[in-house]
């Protein structure tokens, strides 16, 4: 596994933790902040797959 793959899997694990935070958020403001972080995670995953052609092909 190369470093790009490792980063991608780390981002997925982080995304899953943040998704649990959204699900378990007690207050609306906390939920909104966690959702913003999730959006950042999704953007990071998208950029990671766009920067490396081989990774993008394997994910599709």
Steps between C-alpha positions, in 0.01 A plus 500: 500500500644840408479820701200630301301190590603533865384861506172409340428231759599737783254756364226235483563406864491866599179548300339210686593652838359836394182334370450344844550843656224641279268212588565533874503880521272621774476864394415649161814719486721199575326305224549786254871524580543124462320513164743770382789273595336215307480722193872570536570126524301437182684779319836359611406154372388645169822699453711200595334289234533775238871563558614143438375339182568140610308539826202654322480211258517241776216668692259506205 
